[in-house]
Amino acid sequence: NYAREIMQLFTIGLTQLDPESDTPTYNNENIMDFARIFTGLDTQPRRANIEHDNFATNVIDPMVMKASWHDIYPKRSLTGGYIGDGYPLCSDLPEASFLQEGAAYEFVGYQVAEEARVLELSDASPLYAALCGAASVGGACAHQLRRQLVATLQCHEEECHARWVHLVKVGTGYYTYTPPPCVHLFFANGKVVSRSEWGFGEQTSCQNPEVAHARVACCNDGCTDNPSWYMRDLQASCLNASTVYPSLYSRKCRKDATFTEQLFCQLSCWGAGLGYPGDNCSAGEFRSVLECDADAFRTETYADAEARCARHGMKVCHRKTELPCSQNWDVWTPTDCQPNIEFDFDGKVMWPYVSWRPVNKFSVAWDGGHPTTDNCTSPCNMTGSSCTCPIEVLTRRVFSEVPSSAQALARLSVGALPPRTPCRVCTGDVKVYSASDALDSDTVFEVGGAFLRNVESVVKAGAHVFRNPPAFARDHEGATKRTATEEVEALLEHLIRHPNTPRFFAFRLIQRLTTSSPSKAYLAEVAEAFRTGWALDGHKFSGEYGDIGAAVATALLSPEARGRAAEDRVEAAGALREPLLRFVHFLRSMEYDSKDGREVTVRRRDDILQWPYRSASVFNFYTPFYRPRSLPEGVLAPEFQIFTPPATIQLLNGIMDTIEYGEFSACGPRWGFTRSSCTGGAYHFKLNESTIGPDPLLRLDLLLTGGRLNVSAPLVQEAYAQAAETEKLQAAQQAILLTPEFNTMGSPLPHGERTVAPPPAEHEPTSYRAMVLIFMNGGADTFNMIVPLGCPLWEEYQQARAGVALLESELLSFGSNGQDCATFGLHKALPFVRQLYDGGEAAFVSNVGSLAEPTSPVEHRLGNVTRCKNLFSHSDQVTAASTLQCQISGHNNGGVGGRMSDVLSARNLRTTSFSLDGVETWPKGLDTEITIVDDGGVP
């Protein structure tokens, strides 16, 4: 839900804005991918220093990331690529990057988890000195929350063998090293991993060598000299075989199939000139090293395994050693292999070799078609409803000549760190950094300030090819709070950089500050300021993308903001002011304060339809595209969605009572806390001719309407003139409260007096019928509201819902005729609904959703039928549920209840349509207007 809302409500909106079209900006796959990015976020423990409230979680502190909960798999972006495109590869980070200039460290305290892998620094280490910050050599460390290396340091002792560092111990304190954000290519060609399990012999599997999946056994190139079991029974060894077991040389070496397969007495046979095929035992006797201590025998990548063996002057063993601690452990071998991966017939991939945890299917960018039932051919195999193929990862150069900036951005997805190689082409849109004049896969291009490597990695699965996706972690053991948080940051950056975001932000900003229906030119000005960091008047703010200050300045300084809209836009300029803003504006401008020095406290007022933190949902108090039917097409007025007679009367009465009594108390309409007297507050604004000039109303006009009193000015002057001397100010204030100029923004455009509607004809009351709709906003888990019982659907429900399926004991059973199941269960929290159902006063209509016309999943996906608008917008689908016309955006075609009323009225039946919840779509027809009733039943 949040993944959808962050797009719809806060960044890119529902449809393409630049250029403007009806093309959706995201689909359900995007929502699901981005939801997976937000996995792992959890609330912090409750604080002890705040009052307890009716909530069980900490809603004050930021959420924390739990890496073990975070989804590690690749996610597609909105542009057809991946989240993580443009980031450098972690394998491209220089070895010992933790010693490089600019390396960042963060102090984490004096304790870490026991199982954490820690590099303890020697006090003779330059890195120790840089992080310790002692005043003198050997002095106590002066730890700081953050430190950054100002120069590249020399390694010391164990630091020289460390490929990757996360935690370092400095004296008694611990620091984490924070490398630059980077990604891994998710797929790699495999290496065979060997495991010997008691009683099962040697087991092998194909694993990603870039994942810390196995341990290491190191060997030289020598040959073993192990006797056969029969020789051991004879007390014979390979060394004494010439006397104890002479058949070794005459009948076994190279001649016996079992000896050849098991390489018995390999070194002795080779020394006798009878070596097995392919043997070369010139290195002498086979030696192996397997470090069995807990720290050395951790899982590691194949590259780490090679480095460990190199320190012993050895290589990774081709086979499992006989050393005891190797039993039941996975150990790397240098043998190449091809992993198998599984595809469903929608082209999604499931990668099973990421430790023991369950896997997710994820989407990849295919180059051409993906495996289907028709083309899952050798070397791929059909496995039920999927296709399993061996894969091969290919890495290759992209450009042999310098590309254009458009070509580079379209083809290159692997980022790079600022290059250390020379700049070969240093002018133009594309700069080139390479070790030689020839372009290779290590060449780096600089395009618009971004560095991109001239390389691509693709995965070949049989006859099918897809781009190797980036991932911030390749397995759960490698996932950390940092990698998970970096993926969240990458998504936010992706959304902020979307082409829609500047225009989306500009539209919302203008609506809040100046006008509800900005012109395209006005929108473009503010969007450009956000995009460039330059304001409309040529003033430079940051000069960078995403500058809110520049956007605000442009929004306020635009001629359209100051009432000078183009001639064809005059009718659309301005906005209705929100009720809460009118209320606070009046208090502040008239200098309201409590007499006893306390904070001004006002009781919550839901009856004005707007109050802090009281929005009915995340979709605000009103939708940004709301248009009263009386306004021309294209002219928006969102605030009219909460402009109802009951709410407006409550607001005006509340403010007027403060003018009369100076208090939010029982003296007025109870807009505060009851006190024993009516002297708790007062307005301090005074009309003083010595400071405001001969016309006392000019300053009121300036403070309350921005000097925009137009045709209303004579009415205010008349109220002021007719009031008693001590009540003139209050009379003028109350009169201004009722003017259009106070209640709106923009230039007043009077249309004359409103025509008075004739009174309704007298009507003799008769019997009537009423339809009542209780519309429950929000979401309901309907699969757990009504559950099939005692039939095959029950087993299907249990399997599909897994851990969230309800037990029979949690359901209230009821019978039904003509259904696939004779018995259903209602959620135990709804006994009153079952009572209504059993009494024949309630019915269930299931499998209901937005659909414009009958269709099938395939036809709907292909777009061969009329489709609903904005299917992935909660607020739009609420409207669609009220209109039952999901193919038409908005509410102005009338709701179902209102259109029913239209039909009945056309048949000369008298109808009335009410709403008990403000401006709602369902009761409003094309001709039928709604009567809005407040909580007390008063229209």
N, C-alpha and C positions, 0 to 999 in steps of 0.2 A: 504493500500500500504506500509506504513512504517512497519507494523507488518511483512509483507513478507520480506521486504528488510533487516530488522535487523537480520533475520535468514539467508537469502541467501547470503548477502554481508558482514556481519560484525561478524558472530559468528559460525554458524554450517554448512553452505553450503547446497547443494541440496540433496546429497546422503550420506549414511553411510560411514565413513572413517576409523573407528576403531571397528571391522575389515572392510576392504574395500568391498563395494558391490554396486549394483545398487538400493538398497532399499531407497526410498525417506525418508528424515529426517522429513518432515512435510507434511500436507495435507491442504485442504481448510478449514476444521473445525478448525485446529490449527490457521490458519491465522485469521479467524473470531473471535476466542476466544481472541487471543492476541491483535487484533484491539480494542476489547472492553476494554482491560486493559488500552489502551492509551487514551480512551475517557476522556474528562474533561480538557485536556491540552489546554491552550490558550495563545496567545501572550500577553505581557505586553503593557501598553499604550506607545505611542510614547514619546521618550525622548525630552526634550527641549534644551538639550546641544549638539545636533548633527545636522549636516547639513541635510536638507531635500533632499531626493532622489526620484527616481521614484517608490518607493514602499510605500504602505500605512500602513505597520505594522512595529513593532519594531523587527528587526532581529538581534539585538545586545544582549539584555538581555535574560537570560534563560526563558523558558515558565513557566507559573504558572498553578497550578492545581485548578480547580473549582469543588469542591466536588459535587455540585448539578448536574453537567453534567456527572459525572462519573458512569459507569455501575457497579452495586454492585453484580451481580450474579456470581456464581461459574464458573471457567474456567478450562478446562482440560489441563493437561501438555503433553509434548511430550512423556512421558514414560508411559502413561496410567493412571496416577494419576491426581492430581489437583495442580494448582498453590496455594500454601499455605500449602501443605503437609510438615510436619516436624516442623511447627511453634507451639508454645504452645497455648492452648485455653485461650481466654481472661477470661473465668470463672475460670481458674486456677491461675490467678494473685491474690496474697494475698490481702485481704481487707486492705484498707489504704496503698496500695502500694506506694502512693505518699509520704508517710512518711518514706519509707524504705531506708536503705543505698544504694547509687548509683542512687536514683531517680533523673531524669534530668529535668531541667526547662529552658525555653527560654523566655527572656524578649521581650514583644511585644509592649510596649509603654505605653502611658498614656490615651488611649481611646480604647474602644472596642464597638462592635455593641450593641445597646440597648437591643436586645432580647437575648444576650448571657447569659448563665447561669454561674454566677460568685460566687465563695466562697470568701467572704471578711474575711481576717485574722485579728484576734485581735493582737494588738501590744504586748500582753502578751504571744503569741503563740511562741513556739520554732521554728516552720516553718517560721513564720514572721521574727524572728531574723536571721535565716539562709539565707533567700532570700534578706532581707533588706540590710544586710552588713553594718549597721551603725557603725561609729567609737566608739560610746558610747551608752548606754541605753537611749532611747528617742531621739537620734540624727537623723539627716536626713538620709534617705536611700541612699546608694551608689550602685545603680542598675548596674548589669553587664549583658552582652548579654546572657551568659549561666552560670548556676550554677548547681552543682551536690552535693547532700547530702553526707557528709562524714561519717555519722552515722545515725542509725534509731532514729527517734524522737517520743516523746510522743504526742498524739493528744490533742487538746485544744478546748473545747466548741463544736461548730458546726462541727469541723473537725472529731469528734468522731462518728458522725452520717452519714458522707458522704461516700457512697460506692465507687463512682467514681468521680474523679475531673478532670476538663479540664483547666479552667481558675481560677486563684487566684488573688485577689487584695492585694497588699502589699503597704501600704501607699497610694500614688497617682498613683502607677505603677501597671502593670498587667504582670503576667507570665503565660505561658502555661506549663502544666505538660505533658511530653512526656513519656508514658509508654513503656515498651519493645514491639516490634512488636508481635502481636498475632492475632489469627483468631477465628471465631465463627463457630460452626457446624450449617449449614444453616437451617436444619429442626429440629423441636422439637415437642413433643406431645403438644396438644393444651390445652388452658384454655378458658372457656366461657367468653365472654365479653358481658355486658348488656348495652342497650341504651333505654332510654324512650324518645320518641318523641311525641310532642303535637299532639293529635288526632290519634295516631297510636298504642298506647299501648307499651308494652315492646318488643324490638327487640334484638335478640342475634346473635352472630357470634363466630366462633372458631378461636382463634388467637394464635400466637407464644408467649408464656410467657416470652421468653428471649428478645423480642423486646419491646421497649418503645412505646406501642400501645395505652394504656388506662390509666385512672386515678383510684383513689382508694376511696372506701367507707369502713370505719372500723366499725365493730360491735362486741358486746359481744355475749355470747351464750344464752342470755335471750329470752323470748317470747314476742311477741306483744300483745296488748290488744285493738285492733281496732274494734269498733262496725260496724255492717252492715249499709248499706244506709237506710234501713227501720227503724232500731233502731234510727238512727240520726233524722229521720222525727218525731219519737215519743219523741224526746228529751231524749232518753235513752242512757246510757253508759254501758260499761261492769261492772263497779263498782256498779251502782245502778239497774242493771237488775233484781235482786231478787224482787224488789218492783215495778219497772216501766215496766219491760218486763220479767216476770217469765217464759215465754215459752223458754227462752234461755236454761235453764237447763233441762226442761222437754221434749223439742221437737227439739232443735237445736244442742247443743254440741254433737259431735260425731255421731249424728243421721241424720242431714240434709246434703245432698250432697254438696250444695253450700257453707255452713258454713265450711264443712270439706276441700273443695278445696281452699277456700280463707282464712282459718285459722282465722275467725272472733272470737274475744274475746278469743284468744289462751291461755293467762295466766290465766284468770278467769275460763275457762273450766277445765284446768289442775288442778288448785287449788281446784275445786269442785270434783275432781276425775273422770272427764269426758274428759280427754285430748284426743286430736286427735292422730291417730296412729303414733308411733315413737316419740312423743313429750317428752321432758325433760326440764322443765322450772325451774329447781332447781337454776339456776343462776339469777332468778328474772326477772325483766322487761327488755325488749329489749332496748338497747341504741346503738346509731350510731354516728359516727363522720365523717363529710365530710368537709375537709378544702377547703374553697372556695376562699382564696386569690390567686392572680395570680401566685405567685412563687410556693406555695405548690401544686397547682392544675395543674401541668404540666403532660403530659403523662410520664409514667415510666414503667419499667419492672415489672413483677409479683413479683420477689424477692424484688425489691425496695418497692413495695406496701406492702408486708408482713412486711418488716422492719419498714415502717412508722406506720403501725397499731400496731406493737409490742411496739412502744414507747408510745402508748396510753393504753397499756395493753389489746389490742383487736386483732381481726382477720379480715381478708378480708371478707366482707359481702357475703353471699350466694345469695343475691338478691339485687335489686336496692332499695335504700333508698327513703324516701319521702322528703328528704331535697331539698330545691329549687334549689341550684346550680348544682344538679345532672341532671337536665333536659337537654336533648339533648347532653349529654356527654357520651362517652364510659367509662365504669367502669369495672374493673376486678371482677370476681367471682372465688371461689376456685374449681368450677366444671370442671372436666376433659372432654375433647372432642377429637375427631379424625378429623383433618383437611382433606379436600379433595384436591387432586392435579390432574392435567390433564397431560396426556402423549400423544404425537403424535405417530404415528405408526413407526417412526424411533427411538423411545425410548427417545426422548427429553422431558424434563420436563418444565412445566410452573407453577410457584408458584404465585398464585394470592393474597396472603395475605401479601403484603409488601407495605402498605399504599395505597394511591389513584393513584399512578403513573402507567403508562403502564408497562407491564412486557415483558421480553424476554424469549424465549425458550433457554434452555441450556442442554448440554449433561451431563450424569452421568455414573458412572462405575457400570454396572449391574453385579450381581452375577448370571449368567445364562441368560436366555432370558428376553426380555422386552415385555410389553403388545402389542398385535397385534389384528387384526380383529378376529383371530381365538381363542384367549385365554383371551379376555376381559370379564371375567365371574365374577359372584357374589363373593365378595361384590362390584366389579367394574361395571361400566356402560358405554356403548357406548354413546358418545355424538358427533354425526356428524362424523368427521374424527379423533376423538381422543377417549381416554379411561380415565375415571375419577374414581379414587379410593380413599377410606379413607386410611390414612397412620398411621403407628405406628412406633415410633423410639425406637430402642433397643440398649442399651449400655451394653457391656459385656467385660469380661477379654479375652485376646487372648492366653497367654501362662500360663500353670500351672507349667512348668519347664523352667529352664534357656535355652533360644534358642541359636543357633549359630548366628554369626554376619550376615550371609546371610539370615537366617530365620527372624531375627529381622528387617532387612532392607526391606525384601519382604513383611512382614505382618503389620508392624507398621507404621502409618502415622501421629499420633498425637504427636506433640513434647511436650517438658516439659522445664520449667525453671530449672536452676541448683538446684538439690534437696537439701532439708534440713534434710531429713531422713537419717539414718545411711547407710553406705556402707556395704552391707551384703556379696557381692562377689566382691572382689577388684582386682582380677587378671584375666588374659585372655583377649580375644577380647571383651567380654561383661561384663561390671560391673553392679551390681545390687544394687539399693537403695530402701529400703522398710522399713515400720514401724515394720514389723514382719518378721519371717523367711518364711512365706507363701507368694506366689506371688498373688497379687490381682490387680484390675484395677487401683489402685493408685501407683503401683510399677513403678519405672523408670529405664530403661536400658540406659547405656552409651555405644555407639557404634561409634568408630572412632571420639570421641570428641563431638558427637551429643547426646542429651538426648531425649529419646522416651518413652512415656507412654504405659503401657501394657494394652491398651484399644482400642476397635473399636466401632464405632457407625454405625449402618445400619438402613435403612429405609425399612419397609415392606409395600408393596402396594398390597393387595390381596395376590396372590400366588407368587408375584415377589419381589425381594430384590435388593437394590443397596446401595453402600457405601454413608454414609452421607457426603456431600462435605463440605470443609471448605470455608469460605468467610471472607474477611477483614471487611465487614460491612454487616448487614443483612437487612437493609432497608435504604432508602434515608435519613431519619431523623437522623440515626446513622452514616451516612457517613461523614467524615471530610476530610480536605486536607491531614491530616496525614495518615488516613487509605487508601485513594486513592493512595498517593505517596508510601506507604509501598507495595501496590500490584504491582506497577510499578517496584519497587526495587526487589521484589520477582521474577518477570519475568526475569529481567536482570540477577539475580543470577542463575536462572534456566538455562538460555542460556549459561552463562559463565561456568557452571558446567557440561554442556552436554559433553558426551564422544568425540564428534566430535571437540569441540572447540580447544583443544591444537593442534591437527593436522591441522585443518583449519588455525589457526593463524600462525603456523610454516610455512606452505606452502606459504601464502601471504608474510610473513616476509622475507623468503629466496628469493622469486622472486624479492622483492624490493632491497635486499642488495647484492646478490651474483650471483645466477644462476636461469634461467627460468625453468629448469627441474631437480629439486633435486632428488636424489635417495631416495628410501624408508628408507634406513638406516640414511641418513642425516635428513630426515623429522622426524624420530623417535627420534633422538638425541635432536632436537630443541623442539619437542613436550614434551618430558620428562623433559626438563629444565623448560618449562613453567609450567608443572604439579607439579614439586617438588620444584622449587626454587633453584636448584643446577645446576651450569654450567658444561659444558663438561669436563673441566680440574679439576673437584672436588672442585671448589671454591663455597662456600655457599653464596648465596645472601640472600633472606628472608627465604628460607627453607619452603615456603608456596606455595599453589596453585596459579596460575595466575601471576607468576613473569615474567614480560616482560624483565627486566634487564638480568635475567639468560638466557632467550631465545635469546636475541640479542647477548650476549657474546658467546653463543654456536654457533649461526649462523655464526659469524665472525671467530671463532677459529677452526671450523671444517676443517679437511684437504681438504674436497671437496670445501670449500670456498676459499682456497688458491691455487687452481689449481691442487690439487693432488687427482683427482677423480679416482675411480676404473677403471681398464683397459676397462671394458665393458661400462663405462659411459663417456669416454673421449669425444666422439662425441656430447654428450648431455650437457656438462658442459658449463657454461658461459651464457651471455645474451647480447642482443642488448641494448645499452644505450638509454634512453629516450631523445628526442631532447632538452627539457628544461634543463635537467641535464647536457648535453654536453655544452650547452650555458653558464649556470651559472658556471660550473666547469672551463671553459676556462677563464672567466672573473676573477674569484677568484684566480686561480693559477698563472695567469699572472699579478695579482695585478692591475686590472683596477680601475680607480677612475676618478671623474670629476675634472677638473682643478680649478674650482671656489668654491669648497667645498660643492656644492649642492649634494643632493642624486642623485644617478644614476637612471635616469628615462627612461624607455623604452616603446614605444608605443605598445599596445596590438598586438600580432602577431598570429592571428588565422591560418595563412597560413603555420605554421610549425606543425599544428595539435595538439599542446599542449601548454597551457598557464594557469597560476594560475586562479582558479575559472571558467574556461571556458570548463570544461568537458561537453560533449553533454548531459549527464545524470548521474544519481548516479552510473552507472555501469562503471565508470572510462573512460579513453580515449580508452581503449582496454579491451578485456576480458582475464582473466588469463589462459584460456585453448586454446587460439588461436594457430594454427599450420599452417604455410605455407605448401602447398602441397608438396613442394620440400624436406621437412625434413622427416626423418623416423617416423613411427608410434610411438607415445609415447614421442616424443621430442617436447616440447612446445617452442614457441617464441612469447609471447604476444605483445611485442613492434613492431613487424613487421606489426601489424595491422595499425599502423600509419606511417610506413616507406614507403613513396611513393616518386617517383622521383620529383614531384613539391615541396613537403614539404622539402625534403632533400636539394635540390638546394637552396631554400629560406634560410634555416638555415645556410648552408655553406657560401653563399654569404653574409649573415648578419654578421657572425663572421669575415670573411675575410675583409670586409669593415671596421670593427672596428680596425683591425690590420693595415690597410692602412691609415685610416683617424683619428683613435683614437676618433671616435664620432658616436653617433646614430643620424644622422641628414640628411639634404638634400644632404650632400656630398656623402653619400652612398645610400643604398636602402631604406632610410627613416625609419630606425629602432628607431626613437625617435621623439623628437619635433624639428621642423625646427628652426635653428638659423642662424644668419647672417654670422657666420664664421665656420670654420671646426676645431676649436681648443678647443672644449668643454671638451674633455676627453683624457686620455692617459693610456697606460700600463706602470707600473713602474718596471716591471721585467727587469733585465739586465743580460747579459752574462758577468761575471767577472771571469777571469781565476784564480785570487788569491783566490776566494772562491769556485769555482766549479771544479778546477783541469784542466788537460791538454785537456780533451775532453769536449768541451762546450755543446755538445748535451746530455750528460749523465743527467744533471739536468732537461733539458726539457723532456727527456724520463721519469724521475721519476715523475715530476709534472703532466704531461699530460697523461701518459699511465700506471703509476705505475711501470715503469721499464720493460715493456713488449714488447718494440719494437723488432721485430724479423726479418722476411724477409723484413720488410719495412724500417729497419734502413739504408741500403745503399741508398735508394731513398731519404731519408731525408738528409743524408750526402751529396749526390750529389747536392740537391737543395741549401744546405747551402754553399757548395764550389763554386758553379757557380754564386752566387749572389754577387752584389757589396758590399763592406765592410760595408757601412752604412745600408744595407738591409738584411744582413745575418740572423739576428734573425727573422725578419718578414718572410723571405723565409722558414726557418725551421718550424716556427709556422704554416704557411699555408700548408706546406707539411704534417705535423703531423695530421692536421685536416682531411686529406683525407685518412689516414691509417686505416685499420681495427682495429688496437690496440686501437686507440682513441675512436672509435665508438662502441666498444664492451667491455664486461668484460669476464675474463677467459683466458685460454691459447690459443694463436693464433695457428690455425691449417691450414696452407696454403695447398691448393689443386692444385697449379699451375695456369697457365694462363687460363682465360676463353676462350672457343672457340668462334670465331666470327660467328654470325649467317649470313647466306647468305642474300643478299638484296632481298626484295620481287620482284616477277616477275612483269613486266610491265602489266598494266591492262587498257583496254579501258573503260572509264567511261560510264555507262549506267544508266537507271532509277533505283531507289532503293526504298525500303520501310523501315520505322523505327518504332520500338516500344519504347515508352518512359514510364518509370515507375517513378511516383512521390511518394516516400515512406515517409509517415508522421510518424516519430517516436513519441512515447509518447502514451497517452491514449485519447480516444474520447468517450463521452457519447452518443453512437449511438441511444439509446432509445429516446433521446431528439434531435437527428439530423433529423430523419425521423419518423413522428408520424402518425398513421392511423386516418382518420377523417370520421365522419358521418357513422359509422358502429359499431357493438358490440365491436370490438377491441379498439375503442376510450374509451368506458366506462371502459373496463378492464385496459387500460393504466392509466386512471384517478385514479382508485382505487389502482392499484399496485404502482404507483409513488407518490401518496399522495401529500405531500408538495412541491415536486420538479417537478410536472407535469406542462407542458407549457399550456397556454391558447391558444384558437384558434387565438386570436389577435396577438400572438407571432409567428405564423407560416405562411409560404408562401405556399399556397395550389397548388397542381398540380394533374392532372389526370393520371390514369394508367389502362391498360386493362389486364384482366385475373388474377387479384388479388382478395383476399377476400374483399378488400375495393376498391371502385372506386376512392377515393380521399385520398391523403396523404398530410401531411404538412412538409415542410422543415424549419429548424431553420432559423429565420429571419436574422441571420448573414451571410447567404449563398445565396444572391440573384443571384450572378454570376453563381452558380451551377445550379440554376433553369433555368437560361437563356440558359445554355448549354444543359440541359435536354430538354427544350421545343424546342430547335433547332435540336434535334436528335444527339447531339455531346457528350452526357454523359448518363450513365446508372448506376443504383444502383444494387448491388448484396448483398442481406441481408442474415442474419442467417448463416454467414460464420465463421468457427473457425477450430482449429486444430483437425483433426480426421484421424486416420490411416486406418480405414475400417468401413463400415456401422455397426452400433451396436444399442443397446438400453441402457437406464440408468442402468437397472439391470445387463445386461451382462457386461457392462463396469465396474461397481462396483465390480463384482465378478472376474474380470480379465480373462474372457473367450475369449477376443479378444485382438489383438495387440493394445497396448495403446501408446500414445505419450509420449516422454521423457520429463521430467522436465516441466510438465504442469504449475507449479506454479512458473515459472521463467520468468520474462518479457523478459530478453535478449535472452533466449533460444527460446521463442515463436516468437520473432522478426526474428530470424534465420529460424525457421520453416515456417514462412510466406513467406520467400524468397526462400526456397527450396521446399516447399510443400511436405516434407518428415519428418513429425514431429516425426516419430518413430525412426529416426536416429539422434543421437546427432552430433552437429558440422556442419560445412559448407563445408567440403571437398568433399561432393558428388555433389557439384555444385548447383547453383541457377537456377531458372526456366528460366530466360532469357538466361543464359549461356548454359543450356542444349538444349534450342531451337536452339541456334547458332551452337552447336555441330551437331545436326541433319541436319541443312541446309548445313553445311560444308561437311558432308558426302555425300551430293547430289551434290557436286561440285559447290556449290554456295559460293561466297565470302562473308564473314561476318566479322564485326568488332563490338566489344563490348566496350562501354565507361562507365566510372563512373565519375560523377561530384562531388562526395562526398567521395573521398578516397577509401580505400579498402572496397568494399561492396560485399555481397554474391550473390545477384540476378543476376548480369550480368556475373558472372564467371561460366564457364562450366567445364567439365572434361578435355576437350582439348582446349577450348577457353579461352585465357587469356584476361584480361581487360586492356584497355588503360586508365590511370587515367589522367584526365584533371583538371587544376586548374581553379580558378574563372575567369581568363582572357581567358579561352578557349585554353590554351597552354598545350599540353601533356608533 
